[in-house]
Amino acid sequence: MRLFLNAAFLVLTLPLVASCRLAELQQQPPVTPSQWCELRPCVTLGTTVFNEPLGSFLVFLLAFLWVASGVYFLKNHDGQSSRKWLG
């Protein structure tokens, strides 16, 4: 049953995702990267520009915490199914 639901979800969402035309999403008037960094906080490290570095740091921190808690619960589930499922 679960496999059927996953396949149905994939069949229903795949045409929606495939129909997205990202190349047509343009802002009018066009904004240059330097203009964008005047409006938003940007940090340049070498040749890489990080847009809104605090937000990016928090997203990566939360992702790390989520993965770390999953590994912890997989190692220490003590026979509890809920911990094993979360891991």
The 8 nearest C-alpha neighbors of each residue, nearest first, counted from 0:
[[1, 3, 2, 4, 5, 6, 7, 8],
 [0, 2, 4, 3, 5, 6, 7, 8],
 [3, 1, 5, 0, 4, 6, 7, 8],
 [2, 4, 0, 6, 1, 5, 7, 8],
 [5, 3, 7, 1, 6, 2, 8, 0],
 [6, 4, 2, 8, 7, 3, 9, 1],
 [5, 7, 9, 3, 8, 4, 2, 10],
 [8, 6, 4, 10, 9, 5, 3, 11],
 [9, 7, 5, 11, 6, 10, 12, 4],
 [8, 10, 6, 12, 7, 11, 13, 5],
 [11, 9, 7, 8, 13, 12, 6, 14],
 [12, 10, 8, 9, 13, 7, 14, 15],
 [11, 13, 15, 9, 14, 10, 8, 16],
 [12, 14, 16, 15, 10, 9, 11, 17],
 [15, 13, 17, 16, 12, 18, 11, 10],
 [16, 14, 12, 18, 13, 17, 19, 11],
 [15, 17, 13, 18, 14, 19, 12, 20],
 [18, 16, 14, 15, 19, 13, 20, 12],
 [17, 19, 15, 16, 14, 20, 13, 21],
 [20, 18, 17, 16, 21, 15, 22, 14],
 [21, 19, 22, 23, 18, 24, 17, 16],
 [20, 22, 23, 24, 19, 25, 18, 17],
 [21, 23, 20, 24, 25, 19, 26, 18],
 [24, 22, 21, 20, 25, 19, 26, 27],
 [25, 23, 21, 22, 26, 20, 19, 27],
 [26, 24, 23, 27, 29, 22, 28, 21],
 [25, 27, 29, 28, 24, 30, 23, 31],
 [28, 26, 29, 25, 30, 24, 31, 23],
 [27, 29, 26, 30, 25, 31, 34, 24],
 [30, 28, 27, 26, 31, 25, 34, 32],
 [31, 29, 34, 35, 28, 32, 26, 27],
 [30, 32, 34, 33, 35, 29, 36, 28],
 [33, 31, 35, 34, 36, 30, 37, 48],
 [32, 34, 36, 35, 31, 37, 30, 38],
 [33, 35, 37, 31, 32, 36, 30, 38],
 [34, 36, 32, 38, 33, 37, 31, 39],
 [37, 35, 39, 33, 38, 34, 41, 40],
 [36, 38, 34, 35, 39, 33, 40, 41],
 [37, 39, 36, 35, 34, 40, 33, 41],
 [40, 38, 36, 37, 41, 35, 51, 50],
 [39, 41, 51, 36, 50, 42, 38, 37],
 [42, 40, 50, 49, 36, 51, 39, 48],
 [41, 43, 49, 48, 44, 50, 52, 40],
 [44, 42, 48, 47, 49, 45, 41, 46],
 [45, 43, 47, 46, 48, 42, 49, 41],
 [44, 46, 47, 43, 48, 42, 49, 41],
 [45, 47, 44, 48, 43, 49, 42, 41],
 [48, 46, 44, 45, 43, 49, 42, 50],
 [47, 49, 43, 42, 44, 50, 41, 46],
 [50, 48, 42, 41, 52, 43, 51, 47],
 [49, 51, 41, 52, 40, 48, 42, 39],
 [50, 52, 40, 54, 53, 41, 49, 55],
 [53, 51, 55, 54, 50, 49, 56, 42],
 [54, 52, 56, 55, 51, 57, 58, 50],
 [53, 55, 57, 56, 52, 51, 58, 50],
 [54, 56, 52, 58, 53, 57, 59, 51],
 [55, 57, 53, 59, 54, 58, 52, 60],
 [58, 56, 60, 54, 59, 55, 61, 53],
 [59, 57, 55, 61, 60, 56, 62, 54],
 [58, 60, 62, 56, 57, 61, 63, 55],
 [61, 59, 57, 63, 62, 58, 56, 64],
 [60, 62, 64, 58, 63, 59, 57, 65],
 [63, 61, 59, 65, 60, 64, 58, 66],
 [62, 64, 60, 66, 61, 65, 67, 59],
 [65, 63, 67, 61, 62, 66, 68, 60],
 [64, 66, 62, 68, 63, 67, 61, 69],
 [65, 67, 69, 63, 68, 64, 70, 62],
 [68, 66, 64, 70, 69, 65, 63, 71],
 [67, 69, 71, 65, 70, 66, 64, 72],
 [70, 68, 86, 66, 72, 67, 71, 73],
 [69, 71, 73, 67, 68, 72, 86, 74],
 [72, 70, 68, 74, 69, 73, 75, 67],
 [71, 73, 86, 75, 69, 76, 82, 74],
 [74, 72, 86, 70, 83, 71, 75, 76],
 [73, 75, 71, 72, 76, 70, 86, 77],
 [76, 74, 72, 77, 73, 71, 82, 83],
 [75, 77, 82, 72, 79, 78, 83, 73],
 [78, 76, 75, 79, 82, 74, 80, 83],
 [77, 79, 76, 80, 83, 82, 75, 81],
 [80, 78, 76, 77, 81, 82, 83, 84],
 [79, 81, 83, 82, 84, 78, 76, 85],
 [80, 82, 84, 83, 79, 85, 76, 86],
 [83, 81, 76, 85, 72, 84, 80, 79],
 [82, 84, 80, 86, 81, 73, 85, 76],
 [85, 83, 81, 86, 82, 80, 73, 72],
 [86, 84, 82, 83, 81, 69, 72, 73],
 [85, 69, 73, 72, 83, 84, 70, 82]]
